[in-house]
Amino acid sequence: MNTEPLRSTDIRERNEKLVLQLIHQEGQISQSEVALRTGLKPPTVFRIFGMLERNGYILPVSGDRAHPSTVPGKKGRKPVAFQINPEAYYLIGIDWTRTPTLVVVDFQGEIRYSSTQEFPSDIEAEGSLKVIEGMIQSALQENSLAKEKILGIGIGLPGKVDIERGSIITYPRIPGMIDFPIRDRLENLFHIPVHVHNNTSVIALSEYRYGKAKGIPSFLTLLIRAGVGGAFVQNGIVFTNNFRTALEIGHLGIDPDGPLCYCGQKGCLETYLSEDAFLSEFQKFVPIKNLLEIESFIQEENPQITRVLEAKSEVLCRAIQSLGQVFSPDAVLIITRSQVFSERLVTLLSKTLCNPSSRALQLIPSHYKPTIAAKAATDLVFDAFFRA
């Protein structure tokens, strides 16, 4: 425990970050509103606004774009509102999947650029990193961005992640992805701060802050993509263990005599519920190439597809019930690549999980969007910046 007293410079920097974060969250706000919201004295707020404006972090809002003052009882001339200068910094966010997506956002969080590539099926750890390096380099060049203008790179990584060391502890889908130092490799190459977390955790936090899980005290997230990812969020904090991500639920044992998983075990959850597992069952009855193409058959109540979904939802139900016994969440967020698909799974789950004799469990369907997932990774950079 650090018992050293705060220096005046520490207090000043903390107050400056507090004010800047409030402006960032609100979009635009006046000095008088900041003083009211933070409890800081008006002269202190005036000094901070002056410093932030001089350093190019904020800009005054033109009259036609300014919101009316919300300060109670305020009369006279309307106070000047300020907003974040979008060009003060830029951030890079990456959703690292077998089809990685990269975005560049401005300091307001607006997406300015995006790109997607696909890993070859036989990709190994070093090769996957080279692809990511190339995507970052292209983003810098195509947007004419100097490295000094990049506040940081945020990455949602697959597998079990050591957040403190910035490495992938293990991800069996890519050979060589064991104790792989992502952060060190990228920081040494680009000289830009890199922040990492598990990709399901990044998406879950985004849903809590801006999406369908906003305001829910605690919830589990199950993300169905190439595998099955999991995250538990309580009061806006993702569950981790000693700075290591947890809930690799794709490898929960469902049936010891089940299909062989690529991890070497039999009957793992994702051998039943990954996108490929769903597709292989659907393709026995309908000619589809990806999960999005199943939507029309679901909406038409195709009986064969309905039976597949019912069988799969029973497996998903058992997994949720087991995890629910451990975490006792207020809600479960089901995320797939298709909103229609997610909604049908939730409908089927509701028949068994929302038992009137027990505490009702809220089930929330959502769908995965690669660009939004990459944008969510930039929150890792914003969080580190405002926390500093």
Secondary structure, 3 states (H helix, E strand, C coil): CCCCCCCHHHHHHHHHHHHHHHHHHHCEEEHHHHHHHHCCCHHHHHHHHHHHHHCCCEEECCHHHCCCCCCCCCCCCCCCEEEECCCCCEEEEEECCCCCEEEEEECCCCEEEEEECCCCCCCCHHHHHHHHHHHHHHHHHHCCCCHHHEEEEEEEECCEEECCCCEEEECCCCCCCEEECHHHHHHHHHCCCEEEEEHHHHHHHHHHHHCCCCCCCEEEEEEECCCEEEEEEECCEECEECCEECCCHHHCECCCCCCECCCCCECECHHHHCHHHHHHHHCCCCCCCCHHHHHHHHHCCCHHHHHHHHHHHHHHHHHHHHHHHHHCCCEEEEEECCHHHHHHHHHHHHHHHCCCCCCCCEEEEEECCHHHHHHHHHHHHHHHHHHC
